[in-house]
Amino acid sequence: MLVIHHPDQALHDPQWALRRGKLMEAPDRAERYGILLAAARDDGHEEEIAPIGPIDPVLAVHDREYVEFLRTLYQRWSTMPDCGDYAVPDSHPTHRMHRKPKDLRGELGWYCNSTGCPVTAETWTAVHASAQVAAHGARRVLEGVNAVYALCRPPGHHVYPDLMSGSCFLNNASIAAQLLATRFEKVALVDIDVHHGNGSQHIFYSRSDVLFCSVHVDPSVAPPFYVGYADEEGEGLGRGCNINLPLPRGTRNASWLLALDSALSKVEQFGAQAVVVSLGLDAGQHDPNGIFNITDDGFFEAGRRFAGLRRPTLLVQEGGYLSAYLGGYLKSFLRGFENDPPAG
């Protein structure tokens, strides 16, 4: 398996985020990058550092104004009087409010829907590197590499064209899928992060060339709450090209893999010529989210099933947070994909 990454991805490292009315340790710490890279190296995978290329693949998915806002946000924030170390919104528009203001605090609320995306001086550098890792992974697939793991961190599947959300800033998997769609007539984006890929769904919701499938926790009881339900099937040309398979809290291997089999059956029926996997590892039983109970065996089987599609595949890292088991979950999935059971 070719592993692609970039060291700048570790530059974004907020210590805290405001959740449940209190300051808590931020879930997406830079340490994740090191753990996942060490796990891939430990199993002997080939690796490449992605070049930091042009912004074009990002702009193919995201609004230019949003990208420019994100790029310059912290510089503007740091000139405000009495501002904190992190740029975090304290005002948000609702469905009743439709005008973007000029004041930075108002703009920040316009482009960010929660307090879960603290922006630091190095955030843009890190998230741009993460997006470039995904883009380079897609290019390597287009060049004929059959299986690539893009170690993207920060993650991205919650991001809309002009809205950061859920510790995500640029939608890496969608950037990759869009690049693949310039060559392949049909691309599938399958999301197995424990949370619904709401940003990815939105980006492709009206399109017939990209199938979006998501296996995730029931959004009525967990983020993103407002989207990710089974009756969301796409619209216009994209009707029937959006598949949501929500599952209850506590889901274990058998039910999770059954839902995954259903998603992969849709990929087969769709006739996808290439596959992007939003590879969240936060469904793991020891993940600090504590939502699903997927074991190493479950991740191994998931990897094996994706490989069974026998299509060019790009794995894009999403969630999976700090625990002693995180690297093991990645090893299990990649071993399953390569049909290489662990010794013993």
N, C-alpha and C positions, 0 to 999 in steps of 0.2 A: 504494500500500500504506500503510495506517495503521500507524504505529509507536508503540508505547506503552512508556514507561519511567518511572523515578523516580530522581532523583539520590541518594537515600539508599542505593541499591544499591551504591554505591562505598565505603560506610563499612566494610564487612567487607574487610580487606586484610591477612591474615596473611602474614608474610614467608617463613615456612618451614613444612614439615611433615616428620614422621619417616617415611621410606620406605626400604626396603631396608637397614635398620639404620643409617641416617645421616640427618642433617638436610639436606634439600634444599629448594630454592625451591618454595614452594607453587604448585601449578599454576593455581589459580583466583585470580589477582590482580585487584585493582580496575581495573587498566589495561584489562582486557578490555571492561569496560562502555564506556569512552571510545572505544576502537577501533571497536566495533560501532556505537555511536551515530554516530560520525563517518562511518562507511561509509554508513549509512542516509541521513544528511543530505547527503552528497556526491552521492547519486543523487536527491535532491530529494523524498524521501518526506514525506508529512504526518506530524506527530507530536503526541502528547498525553502529558502527565504524568499518571499514574494517581493518583486520589485514594486516600488511606489510609483505607479503609473499615472496617467492622466485621470481627471475627475469624470470623464465621460460615462463610464459604467454606472457611477453613482447617480448622475443626472438623468440617466435613462429610466430611473425608478423614482427619484426624489425631485421635488420642486426646487428649482434653482434658488429661490428666495430663502427657503428653509435651510438649504446647505450653506448658503452664505451666512445666515443667522447663526447656525451652529459653529461655523468656522471662526466667527468673530465674537461670539458671545462672551467668553471669559474676559477678553481684552476690554470690552465695553463694561462688563460687570465690575471689574477691578477699579474702574475710574469713578464708580458711584460712591458717594459719601456713606460711611458706616455700613458697608456691605460685608457679608460673611465670607468665609473661605470658599464656600461652594455656591454656585448659582443654582438656586432652587426656587420654583415659583410659589407665590402665596396668593395668587389670583387666577381664576380660570373662567373662561366663557362657558355658558351652557347652551343648550339648543335654542334658547331664546335670544342669544347675543351673537351678532353676526359681523361685527366690525373689528378689524385688527387695529389696535392702538399704536402710537409711536413711542410711548414710554417703554423703557426696557422691561420693567416688571410686568407690564401688561403683555408685551410681546412674548416674554418667557412663558407666561400662562397660556398664550395662544398656541405656542409650539410644543408644549409639554403638558400632559394631562394628569400628572401626579407629582408627588415629592420623591419618587423612586428613581430619579435620573439626575443625581447631583453632578454638576459640571465643574471640573477643575481646570487649572491652567493647561494641563496636558491632555484633556479629554479629546479634543479634535484630532490631535496627532494619533492617539490610540485608535479611535473609532475609524479614522480614515485608513489606517494600516489594516484594521480588521476587514474593512470592505475590500481593500486591495487584495487581501489574502483570498477572499471568496472569488473575486474577479479573476485572479491568476489561476485559481483552481478550475474555474470554468474554461479558461483558455487552454489549460493542459488537457482537459477532457476533449475539447474541440481538436486538439492536436493529436488525439488518439490514445491518450492514457485512459485505461478502462475504469480505474477506481482511484479516487483522490479523496483524502481527508483534509479539509480546510479548517485548521485550528483557529477559528474566529472567536476572538474575545476582545472587547465586549460583544455579547450576543446581539441579535437583531430582529427576531421574528415578530416582535410587538410593534415595530415602527411602521407608520403610515407614510405616504409620500411627503407629508409636511407636519408630522407629529411624532415626537419621541415619547416612549412609554416603557414601563416595566424594565428598567435597567438597560434599555436598548436605544440606540441613537441613529444607526443606519441599518437598513434591512439587508443584511449580507446574503441570506438565502435567495431573496427576490432579485437582488443584483445579479447573482449567479444564474438564476433561472432565466432572467431576461437575456443575458448574454448567450446562453445555450439556445434560446428561442430564435436567435438571429440565424442559426444554422439548421436546427432541427424543427420540423413542422409541429411536433407535439412533444411537450416536456411535462413531466409530472414532478410536483413538489409535495413531498410527504413529510409531515411534521409529527414527530413522536415525543416532543417536549411535553412535560406533564401539564403545561398551560397551553391553551389554544393560541395558535399563531395568527392573532387578529389582524396585525398589519399585513402579513402576507396574503391573507384571505382578501382583504380590501383591495390590494394592488391588482389582483388577478380576477376579481369577482365578475367582471363583465367580459372576460376573454375566453375564447374557445381553444386557444393553442396551449394553454397551461392549465393542467388539472391540479387543483389543490385538495389534499386530503389531510385531515388532522385527527390524531388519536390523543385525547386529553381528558383532564378531569372536567366533570360537569360544571359549566360556568355559573350555574345558579348558586354554587356553594364555594367558589374559588375564583380568583382573578383569571381572565379579565372581566368577569361578571356580565358584561352587557352584550357579548357576542360570542359565538362558538356553539350555537345550538344546532340540533340535527336538521331542522327545517330550513336552514340557510343553504340554498342549493345553487346560488349564482343567479345572475340576471342577464337579460338580453342574450347576446351571443354566448355568454358564459353559463347560461342556465343548464344545470346538470353537471357542471364542471367544478363544483365545490362540494366536498364530502366531509361532513363533521361526524365524528364518532365519539361523543362524550361518554365517560365512564364514571362510576361513583368513587368517592374517596375509599381508600383501602384496597383498590383493585390489585389483584395478584397476577402472576404470570399467565395462567391459562386464559383468563378473560381478556387480558391485554393483547396477547398474541392472537386470539380469535378476532379481535377488532382490527389488528394489524393485517391479518389475512384478508379481511374484508376490504381494507384499503388497497392492498396490493392486487386484489382481484379487479378493483376499479381501474388501477393502473394498466393492467393487462387489457381490459375491455377498451380503454381509451386509446390504446395503441401507442403509448409513450415510447419515444425513441431514445430518450435520456431521462435520468432521474436525479433530482436533488433531494437530499434527506436533511431536514432540520433535526439534527441529532442532539436532542436534549437528553441528558442523563439524570435529570432531576426526578424521574419516575422511580429511581432506585429506592429500595427500602430503608437505606441509611441516609438518604439525602435530608438535609436540615428542613426542607419544606414539609416532610412527613405526610405526603399526600397519597402516593401509591406504594406498593410493596413488591417492586420488580427486583429480582435477584440477578446475580451474575449469569446464571443459566438462562434467565429471560432475555437479557441483553445479547447473549451468545446466539440464541435462537432468532432474535430479531435480525441480527447481522446476517445469519444464514439465509433467512427468508428474503432479505433485500438482494443478496447475491444471486438468489434463485431467479430473479427477474432477468438476469443475463442481459443487462443493458448498461451502457456507460453511466457511471454513478459518481456523483459528487456529494460527499458527506460534509455538512456545514455545522460546526459546533454551535449549539445554543446553550441551554441551561445545564445544570449539574453543579452543585455548590460544595463548599468545603466540608469534607469528611475524610476519614481514613480510607474510604472505599471508592473515592471518585476515580482515581487512576485505574483501579481494577475494573470498574464499569466500562471504561473506554477500551481497555485491553480485551474484555470479553466480547464486546460488539465487533471490534476489528478482527479478532480471532474467528468469530462466527462468520463474518463476511468472507474471510479467506479460508473457511472450513479447516481451521487449525486448532483443534481442541487443546486445552492446556494439559501438560504432562500429568499423569496420575488421575 
